[in-house]
Amino acid sequence: MYLGLKVLQELQDSRVTARKSELQDLFQRCHNFMSVACCEIKKSWKDLLCEPWYHVEARYAARQSPAASAGEDHQFSAGISSYLHHLYGSGEVDVVVVGGGVLGCSSLYHLAKLGVTNTILLEAHELTAGTTWHTAGLMSTMGRSETDYSLRNTTLNMLRRLEEETGVSPGLIENGSVYISSTRKGQAVRKDEFARWVTFMRVLGCECELITLSQLKDLYPLVDTSDINAVVHVREGGQMDPAGTCEGLTRWAMKQGARVVKCCPVTDIRTTETLLGGRRVSEVHTNQGVIKTNAVINATGSWGNYITSMVGVTLPLQSFRHGYVVTEGVEGLLGMPVLRDLVSSAYLKAQGDSAVIGYFEPNPEPIDQIRRNFPFGLYEMNWDIYGPIHEQIIQRIPILENVGIKSTIVGPESFTPRWSGNYG
Ligand SMILES: Cc1cc2nc3c(=O)[nH]c(=O)nc-3n(C[C@H](O)[C@H](O)[C@H](O)COP(=O)(O)OP(=O)(O)OC[C@H]3O[C@@H](n4cnc5c(N)ncnc54)[C@H](O)[C@@H]3O)c2cc1C
C-alpha cells in the first residue's frame, strides 16, 4: 500500500504524461517477471495514469500471487525502483564526487569514460590536500587476488596513456619492483609463499618472476643479499606522481563536461524516502550552495565518516599515521627498482638521487578522530616506531648508514579492517 502511494505520487507528476512511451517500456519489462501485478499493470497502463488506486491493488496482488515468490517480488521491486529512478531520479547533477584525492579524481575520470559527464567533484581545499599529496607513489601490479591485480593493472594502463590523453604527465616511471624475503626473523616460509604468489600473478598476466641472488645483485648492487632467501622481480610498474595524476584525470574529465570545484566543503547531505522505504540522496549542501543530485561518491578517505555521518552511516574505516623519510643523495641509487623488504617491513624508492624510505609499521599509531580541517597536514615522526625499522633497512642497504635524512613525512591513511580494499 505504501509503495503504491509513493508510486501514485510519482505518477501524478506532470512529467509522467510526457513519458508514456517510457512507461510502456517499463510494463513490457515488468511482464518478464510474470507476476499478477505485472500483467495487470501491463494491460492497463493508461488506467494507471488516471486511476492510481488500481496500481496499489496490483502491487498488493503481486505480493499474494503464488507466482510472485520472494525473489521475483524483490526483482520486480528493484526493476520498478531503478526504472522510476531512471524516470525521475536525475537531479541537476547526475553524480557528485566528494573529495579531490586520487580516488575522487579517478572516479570523475572513469565516470566520464563511461559517458557520465553531468558530474561535479567537490574538494574542501585543493586537489590532493588529504592523503594523496604525500603518497610515496609506489605503483606495483602485484596483488593478492584477481580483483586486486585487475584494479592495479587497470591503473597502470591508465597511467601509461594519461599523458597522451591529457598532456599532463602522471610521472610514471616503470623501473619495476623487487620484493625481498629473508631469514632475518626466521620467516623462511616466505620462500614458498613467493613461489606461489608469482605463479598466481603470472597466470593473471603480471610480468613478474622469481630471480636468483646473483640476478638481484646485477639489478640492485646496493643490496646486502646475505640473508635473502627469495626475490620477486616485477618488471612492470614502479612509481608515479600523485599530483600529476590527479591533474591529468580531472583535466580529461573536465574536457568531457565534468566540473571540479575547489575550496568547497560538503557540509550536509539530505535524503528523501524511496519507493521501498529506503532513502535516496536528494541534495548535497556546501559552503557555496546546494546541489540537487541522487548519487554521491564519497571519496574523502580518512574523512569518510564525516560524510557518511550526514546520512547516519558508519564506515568500517580506521585511520593510522603512516610515514616515510627522504634522505640526502645516495650514490648508485638513481634508476634502481622500488625495493620492498617484507621481513624488514620497509620499502625504498629512488627519488632523483635521494631515497624515499617508507615503513610498513607493525604497530602503527591509530588516529581516533582526524581533524575535520587538516589540509596538507602532517604529524611528527615517532622514532620509537620508525627507528627500529630504519635500522633494518640500513642492514639491507648498508650505504644508507652514512646518509642523512632531509625530511620526514607522516600523514593520515585510512584502512579497512582487512587492510585491502572493500569491494562489492
Ligand atoms: C605516507 C604515506 C605514503 C603512502 N604511499 C603510498 C604508495 O606509495 N602507494 C600507494 O598506492 N598508496 C600510498 N599511500 C596511500 C595513498 O596515499 C592513499 O590510499 C590515497 O592517497 C587515498 O586517496 P583518497 O582519494 O582516498 O583520499 P585523500 O587523498 O585523503 O582525499 C580525500 C579528499 O577529501 C577531501 N575532503 C574531506 N572532507 C571533505 C568535505 N567535507 N568536502 C569536500 N572534500 C572533502 C580532503 O580535503 C581530501 O582532499 C600512502 C599514504 C601515506 C600516508
The ligand as an SDF file (V2000), in Angstrom:
LIG
                    3D

 53 58  0  0  0  0  0  0  0  0999 V2000
   52.9240    8.4900    3.9850 C   0  0  0  0  0  0  0  0  0  0  0  0
   52.0450    7.7580    3.0110 C   0  0  0  0  0  0  0  0  0  0  0  0
   52.6230    7.1020    1.9470 C   0  0  0  0  0  0  0  0  0  0  0  0
   51.8080    6.3870    1.0450 C   0  0  0  0  0  0  0  0  0  0  0  0
   52.3800    5.7550   -0.0100 N   0  0  0  0  0  0  0  0  0  0  0  0
   51.6280    5.0740   -0.8910 C   0  0  0  0  0  0  0  0  0  0  0  0
   52.1960    4.4480   -2.0280 C   0  0  0  0  0  0  0  0  0  0  0  0
   53.3860    4.5080   -2.2260 O   0  0  0  0  0  0  0  0  0  0  0  0
   51.3820    3.7980   -2.8900 N   0  0  0  0  0  0  0  0  0  0  0  0
   50.0280    3.7450   -2.7050 C   0  0  0  0  0  0  0  0  0  0  0  0
   49.3240    3.1480   -3.5270 O   0  0  0  0  0  0  0  0  0  0  0  0
   49.4310    4.3390   -1.6370 N   0  0  0  0  0  0  0  0  0  0  0  0
   50.2040    5.0000   -0.7440 C   0  0  0  0  0  0  0  0  0  0  0  0
   49.6320    5.6300    0.3310 N   0  0  0  0  0  0  0  0  0  0  0  0
   48.1840    5.5670    0.4300 C   0  0  0  0  0  0  0  0  0  0  0  0
   47.5500    6.5640   -0.5400 C   0  0  0  0  0  0  0  0  0  0  0  0
   48.2010    7.8090   -0.4290 O   0  0  0  0  0  0  0  0  0  0  0  0
   46.0650    6.7270   -0.1950 C   0  0  0  0  0  0  0  0  0  0  0  0
   45.4420    5.4540   -0.2450 O   0  0  0  0  0  0  0  0  0  0  0  0
   45.3550    7.6280   -1.1790 C   0  0  0  0  0  0  0  0  0  0  0  0
   46.0550    8.8340   -1.3730 O   0  0  0  0  0  0  0  0  0  0  0  0
   43.9730    7.9180   -0.6540 C   0  0  0  0  0  0  0  0  0  0  0  0
   43.3390    8.7420   -1.5920 O   0  0  0  0  0  0  0  0  0  0  0  0
   41.8370    9.2020   -1.3560 P   0  0  0  0  0  0  0  0  0  0  0  0
   41.4420    9.9230   -2.5910 O   0  0  0  0  0  0  0  0  0  0  0  0
   41.0300    8.0420   -0.9160 O   0  0  0  0  0  0  0  0  0  0  0  0
   41.8840   10.1490   -0.0770 O   0  0  0  0  0  0  0  0  0  0  0  0
   42.5240   11.5910    0.1300 P   0  0  0  0  0  0  0  0  0  0  0  0
   43.7200   11.8060   -0.7040 O   0  0  0  0  0  0  0  0  0  0  0  0
   42.6820   11.7610    1.5940 O   0  0  0  0  0  0  0  0  0  0  0  0
   41.4080   12.5520   -0.4170 O   0  0  0  0  0  0  0  0  0  0  0  0
   40.2750   12.8900    0.3280 C   0  0  0  0  0  0  0  0  0  0  0  0
   39.9300   14.3240   -0.0120 C   0  0  0  0  0  0  0  0  0  0  0  0
   38.6450   14.6070    0.5310 O   0  0  0  0  0  0  0  0  0  0  0  0
   38.6580   15.9600    0.9000 C   0  0  0  0  0  0  0  0  0  0  0  0
   37.5620   16.2030    1.8330 N   0  0  0  0  0  0  0  0  0  0  0  0
   37.4670   15.8150    3.1260 C   0  0  0  0  0  0  0  0  0  0  0  0
   36.3090   16.2280    3.6410 N   0  0  0  0  0  0  0  0  0  0  0  0
   35.6480   16.8720    2.6530 C   0  0  0  0  0  0  0  0  0  0  0  0
   34.3840   17.5270    2.5850 C   0  0  0  0  0  0  0  0  0  0  0  0
   33.5590   17.6050    3.6260 N   0  0  0  0  0  0  0  0  0  0  0  0
   34.0220   18.0800    1.4070 N   0  0  0  0  0  0  0  0  0  0  0  0
   34.8250   18.0180    0.3120 C   0  0  0  0  0  0  0  0  0  0  0  0
   36.0290   17.4180    0.3580 N   0  0  0  0  0  0  0  0  0  0  0  0
   36.4370   16.8380    1.4940 C   0  0  0  0  0  0  0  0  0  0  0  0
   40.0330   16.1720    1.5140 C   0  0  0  0  0  0  0  0  0  0  0  0
   40.4090   17.5350    1.5330 O   0  0  0  0  0  0  0  0  0  0  0  0
   40.8980   15.3320    0.5870 C   0  0  0  0  0  0  0  0  0  0  0  0
   41.4810   16.0970   -0.4560 O   0  0  0  0  0  0  0  0  0  0  0  0
   50.4110    6.3350    1.2390 C   0  0  0  0  0  0  0  0  0  0  0  0
   49.8570    7.0150    2.3370 C   0  0  0  0  0  0  0  0  0  0  0  0
   50.6650    7.7110    3.2070 C   0  0  0  0  0  0  0  0  0  0  0  0
   50.0330    8.4080    4.3750 C   0  0  0  0  0  0  0  0  0  0  0  0
  1  2  1  0
  2  3  1  0
  2 52  2  0
  3  4  2  0
  4  5  1  0
  4 50  1  0
  5  6  2  0
  6  7  1  0
  6 13  1  0
  7  8  2  0
  7  9  1  0
  9 10  1  0
 10 11  2  0
 10 12  1  0
 12 13  2  0
 13 14  1  0
 14 15  1  0
 14 50  1  0
 15 16  1  0
 16 17  1  0
 16 18  1  0
 18 19  1  0
 18 20  1  0
 20 21  1  0
 20 22  1  0
 22 23  1  0
 23 24  1  0
 24 25  2  0
 24 26  1  0
 24 27  1  0
 27 28  1  0
 28 29  2  0
 28 30  1  0
 28 31  1  0
 31 32  1  0
 32 33  1  0
 33 34  1  0
 33 48  1  0
 34 35  1  0
 35 36  1  0
 35 46  1  0
 36 37  1  0
 36 45  1  0
 37 38  2  0
 38 39  1  0
 39 40  1  0
 39 45  2  0
 40 41  1  0
 40 42  2  0
 42 43  1  0
 43 44  2  0
 44 45  1  0
 46 47  1  0
 46 48  1  0
 48 49  1  0
 50 51  2  0
 51 52  1  0
 52 53  1  0
M  END
$$$$
